[in-house]
């Protein structure tokens, strides 16, 4: 199973409702720590469907996009795209 499949499942169950998650929430959902690039680089949270961005594909396949990122506060807001 892909590392971020649980995040995709979690967001799919939201039925289109926006979701604000902390980095810790996401780590609990996926059952693993986020990479340091999640904190260091805004681009980690880009809505980018490239092959090497499996984390982004997880929320995009669930029909969500990252609408807000605060790396200092370690929170992410996901909003429905479709």
N, C-alpha and C positions, 0 to 999 in steps of 0.2 A: 504494500500500500504506500502511496506517495506520502511524504512527510506532511504536506499541507491539505491532504484530503479531508481531514477532520474539520478544518476551517471552512472548506467548501460546504460540507454537510451542515455545519453549524449555521452558516449564513443562509443556506437553502431553506432551513426550517424557520427562518425569520419571516417568511411570506411577504417580503418586500418592505418590512419595517426597518428604518435606519437602526444602526447598531454602533454604540460607542464602546470600544474595548481598550483596556490597557494592554501594554506589552505582556504583563503577567497573565492577563486573561487569555491572550493568544497562546502563550506558552503552555498554559493549562489545557487549552483546547487541543493543541497539536501534540502535547505530551513530550515536548522537547524545548530546549532554550532557542530563542531567536538568535541568529548570527549577529556578531558585532556590527555588521553593515546596516542592520535595521536601526541602530542607534546613531551610527556615524554618518550615514548617507541618506538624504531625502529620496534619492533615486530608488532605493530599495522599495519604497511605497508607491512608486509610479504605477499607473494603470497600463502596464506594458505586457503585451501578450507574447513576447519573444520566448523561444524555446528554453533559454537559460533562466527565465523568470517563472519557475514553477509556482512560487508563492503568489505572484500576481494572477497567474492563470486560475488559481484556486478561487479567489473572490470573483474574478470575472466570469468564470463558468457558473457561479452561483447567481449571476446577474447583478453583481454589486461592483462599485468602484470606491476607491479611497477618495473621500471628499475633504478630509481634514487630517492633518498630521501635526502633532506637537511632540517632537523628539525629546525635548527637555522634560515635559510632563509625562512622556511615554504613553500617549493616547492616540488612538486612531478612530476616525468616524467613517463607517461604511454606509453608503447610500445605494439604493436600488437604481439600476440603469435601464431596466425595461419593465 
